[in-house]
Amino acid sequence: MPSPQKIVRLGIVGLGFSVNYADHIRTGKVRRMKVTAVAARDPAKWARVPEAKGFASAGAMLASSLVDAVLVATPQTSHTAIGIAALKAGRHVLVEKPIANDKSDAQRLIAAHRDPQLVFGAMFNQRTDPFYKKIRELVRSGTLGEIRRVSWTITDMFRPEAYYQAVGWRTSGADVGGGVLLNQCPHNLDLLQWMFGMPVRVRAFCNFGRYHAIKGEDDVTAYMEFPNGATGVLTTSTGEAPGTNRLEIAAENGRLVYEADRLTFRRNAVPAAEFSRTATEPFARLANTEEIFPVTGHGGQQVEMLQNFADAILDGAPLIAPAAEGLGSLELANAMLLSTWTDSTIELPMSGRVYAKALKERFAGTNK
C-alpha cells in the first residue's frame, strides 16, 4: 500500500478558472495533492498560485522534475497537443471538458494513452451530483422500465453580450468552441450519454449568433434516436431569460422529472404497454402514484474529481470519468453542428475526419 504521506505533485496548465482548483488544494480540501508548478504565457498570472513555480509553457514545465501529474485547463483547442505531450512525458493527466475540440483530435489524444500505469481522467464533475447519479441508477437498474422518450430543456445558461466580448475566443465559432455546445453544455452532453447511452442518429438545428454578436451557436434544438427506438430532444440556449432546466424521462413504468432540485417519479400501477394491451375501455386511464426521491445537495463537484484523481494515482481507485469517456459528449456536439451545416441526419458513430473536414471548410478564410 502507498505511504499515507505520499502526495501527488500537480502542475496546472492554464490559469483561468483553474485558480479555484489550486485554492481547493491549498486549503486542504483535496488530500495528498499539492500544486507545485503552473504554466501560463503571461508571467503575471503565476502570482495567482504563489506556492507553485511558474513556467511560460507546458513544455518547459514537463521538462522539469517538479510534477507527477498535469491538469490541462487551457481552451480545448490546445488540449490534444498538451495532453499528448504530458502522457509522452510519463505524467498522469486530468483534462478539462471538453477533452478536445473535435472527435478526430479527441481520438488522437485518447490513442496517446498507451501506458496503463498512467491515470488519464476528464473533469466531468457533474457526475458527482447525487441527482444525476440517482437518475442513472434508476435507468440502469430497470426501475423505470424501457425508456421511451427523453426531453431535456437547458435554457438557464443566459449570458449577456459582455460575457462574449470579455474573451476573444468566445465570439468565435466551432473552430475554437465558442458556442453553447462546447462551452456551456459539455457537462449536459456527457450526462446524457452517461445516463442513457449514445443515440444512433442525430438531427439538429443550431442558430449561430441568434442572440449575440458571435459566430458560434447560441441556440440549439436537437432530435435524437436511441438503439431501442426511444427518442430524445435537447434544447439549449444562452439567450433566454428566465431560463429552464428540466429533464423529463418517459418510460414503461412511469415518468421521471428532475427540475428545481426535485426528483419526482409518477409510477404506473402496471407497465404502460401491458395496460394498453389489456385495458377494455377505449378511454381507460392508467393509474399512477407520485414518489419523490429524497436526494439533496450537488455532490463534491471539482473537489471530488481532484480527490478521485489523486486516489486513482496513489491507490488505484477507479476514475469517476476516464478521459476516453469524454469522446461521447464531444461526438454529440460535433454531430449536432454537422447536422446543421449539412441540413441532414447524422448517423452515429460519425467519422471524425468528416467533421474535421467540414469544420475546416466552414471557417476557411475567416479571421476566427
N, C-alpha and C positions, 0 to 999 in steps of 0.2 A: 504493500500500500504506500502511496506517496506520503511524504512527510507533511503534516498539517501546517508546517511553517513555509512550505514552498509556495511561491506566488507566480502568477503569470505577468510577465513584463510586457505591457501593451504599448504599441505605437499607434497613434491616430493620424491618419492622412486626411486632411481637410478639417478646417476649424470653423465650421458654421454651427449648426445645431449640436454637433458632437461635443462642443464645450460642456453641454449639460451632462453628457456621459462621464466626462472627466470629473465633473463636480460630484456625481454619484460615487465614483470610485474613490475620490479624495476623502469624502466624508464617511467612508466605511460602509456604504450601503451594499457594495459588492465585495464579498470576501475573497481573499487570496488573489487579488489583482491590483496592479499599480501601473499608472501611466508613466512611462519612462522616456518617451520620445513623442514628438509631434512633427508633422511635416506640412508646411504651407509656404506658398511662394512669397507671401508678404511677411517679413520678419516681425512686423508689429503685432501680428496675431499670436506669435509664440507666447507672449506675455499672458495670454488668456489661460494658459496651463503652466503656471510658474514652476511646478515641480518637475517638469519634463524638459529634456534638451530639444531645442528646435533645429529643424533641418529645412532646407529650401526645396527639397524634393523627396518623393517616396524612395527613389533610387539611392539617395545619399543616406537616408535612414536605414534602408535594408543593408547597405554596405557596412553599417556599424554593427557592433555586437550588443546593442542595448535592448533589443526587443525579441521576445519569443513569439509574439502574435501581433497581427495588424488589423485594425479596424479601418475599412475603406469607407470614408464618408464624404467623398467628393461628388460632383454631379455625375450621373450614371454613364455619361459618355466616356468617362475615364476608368470606370470600374473594371473593365476587362483587362486593360493593359496593366493597371496597378495590381489587380488580383493575381494575374498570371505571374508577374514579377515576384510577388510575395511568396507564392506557392513554390516557384522555382528556387527561391532563396531558402526554402525549408521552414517558412513561417506558417503558423496557423493563421487562418483568415476568417474574419467576420465582415460581411459586406452589407452595406445599407441597401434598402429597397429603392427601386427595382434592382435586381442584381446586374443588369446591363441595359443598354438602350434598345436592343432588338434581339430576337431569338438567335440569330446567327452568332452574334457576339457572345451571348449567354452560353451557347453550346461550346464555343472555343474556351471560355472561362472554365466551364464545368469539366471539359476534357483535360484541362491542365492539372486537375486534382488527381494525380496518379499515386501519391503516397498515402496509403490508408492510415498512417500514423499521424498525418496532419489533419486537424479539425478544420472543417470548412462549413461555416454557417451563414445564414442570412438573417437580417434584422426585421423579421416579420413578427413584431411584438404583440400585434392584436391576437395572435394565437394564445396568448396568456390570459385573455379576457374570459372569465367564467361563463358569461352568457354564450359566447361563440363555442366554447368547449362543451357546454351543455347541449347546444343545438347539434353539434357534430355527433355527440354521444347518442342523441335521440334518433338521428338519421342512420348512423352506422349500426345501432343495436336492433333496428327494425321496429322500434316503438311506434313510429309514425306510420308504418306500413310503406308500401311503394310510393315514392314521390311522384306526383303528377304535374305540379307547377311550382315554380319559384319566382317570386317577384320582389325585387329589391330597388327601392327608391332612395337614392342618396343625394339629396339636393341641399344638405345642410353644410356645404363646403363653400359658402359665399366668400368671394374675395373681391375687394374694391380694386379699382384701377391702379391705385398706389402700390398694391402688393406686386403687381406685374412689373411696374416701371422701376421698382426699387432694385431689381436684379436683372441684368440684361438678358440672360438665357431664358427667363420666364416668358418673355414676349415672343420667343421663337416657336418653331413648330415641333413636330415629332422627331426631327433630326437631333434635337437636344432635349426632348422630353419636357417641354414647357406646358403641355396640356394637362387636362384633368386626369386622363387615364394613367399617365406615367408619373405625374407629380402628386396628385391628391388621392387617387384610387388604387394604388398598388396593393394596399392592405386589404381592401374590399375584394379585389380580384383574386388575391391569394386565398382569402377566407372562402370565397365562392367555390373554388376548386378543391379546397381543403375539406369543406363540409359536404359537397355534393358530387365531387369528381369533375372531370373535364367534359364539356359538351363535345358533340361530334361535328357540329356546324354552327356558324355564327352569321347573322345578318345585322349590320349596324348602320346607324345614321348619326354621323358626327357633324356638328356645326362648328366651324372654325372662326374664332373671333366674333361670335354672335353677341357677346355682352362686353367684350374688352378689346382693346387695340392690340391684339396678339395674333400670331399665325397659327397657334396651336388650337386644339379642340377645347372649348369650354362648355359644351353641351352635348350629351351623348344619350342615345336610346339604342339598346342592343337587344336583339331577339336571339335565343339560343335553343338548341335541341340536344337532348342528352341520349345516351345509348338505350335507355329503357323506354324512350318515347316521351319522357317528361319535357316540358318546355320551360323556358325562363326568360324573364325580361329584366334588364338592368337599366336604370335611368339615373343619370348623374349630371350635375351642373355646378359651376362656380358662380352663376349669375342670378340665382333665385334667392329671394329673401321674403318672409322667413322660409327656411328650408325644411325638409322632412328626411328622416332616416327610419325607414320601415321595411322590415324583412318579413314577407308572408310566404308560408310554405303550405301548399295544399297537398294532402296525402290521403291514402286509403282510409286511415284511421282517424282523420280529423284535420284541423287547420291550426298551425302553429304561427304565432305572430310575435315578433320582437320589435318593440318600439318604446322609446322613453323609459329605458331601464325596467321594462316589464316584459316577461316572457310568459305568454298565455297560450294554452292548448285547449281548443274546443274538441273534445274527444267524442267520436262517433260511438253510438251504442253497439253497432256492428260495422264492419268494413263497408265502404260506400258501394263497391262493386257487388258485394253479396246482397246488400239491401236492394240494389237496383234489380237484381235477378229474381229476388223472392217476394218483393212487395206486390200486393194485388190491387191496391188503389192507385188510380192514374196520377193523383197529386199527393201521394204519400210523402210525408216529411220524415227525414232521418233524425231521430232524437240524439242530442249530444249534451255533454256536461262540460263545465268550464273548470280547468285546472291551471293554477298559477304556480309556476316553479319558483321556489324560494332561492333565487340567485341574487347576490348583491356584490357590489364592487366591480372593478375592472381589471383585477389582477396586477401582477408585478410589472408588466409592460417592459420598458427598456432595461430597467434594473434586473428583472428576472432573466431577460435574454443575455445580459452580460454575465450574470452569475452562472447561467446554464453553459455559456461558452467556456468560462473558467473551469467549471466542474467537468465538462467534456474533455478538456485538455489534461487536467490533473488526475481525474478519477475514471475517465472513460464513460461518463454519463451520456445517455443518448441526447442528441440535439433536438430542441423543440422545432427548429426549422433548418434542416440541412440545405445548403445552398442549391443543390440540384433541384430541390422542390420549388425554387424560385422561377423555374422555367415556365410553369403553368400560368402564373399571373401575367408574365411578360408575353406569352403567346396569345393570351386572350386580348390584351391591349393591342398588340400588333394586328391581330385578326380583325378587330373592330375598325381600326384605321384603314387596313387594306380593303375591307368590305366597302367602306365609304368611298375610297378613292376609285375602286373598280366598279362600284354600283352592282355588287354581286354577293352571293352567299359564299362564305369561305369554309371549306371542309377542313376539319382538324384530325390529326396534326397537320399543320401547314408547313410549307417549305420556308426555312429561314432565309435561304438565298433569294427566293422570290420576293419576300418582304424587303430584304435589304436592297434589292434592285429597284423596287418601286419607291422606296424611301429616297434613294439617291436621285432617281429621276424627278421626283416631286420637288426636291429642293435644289436641283442643279441650277446654277446661275443665280441663286438668291444670295442676299447678304445676311442670311440667317434671320 
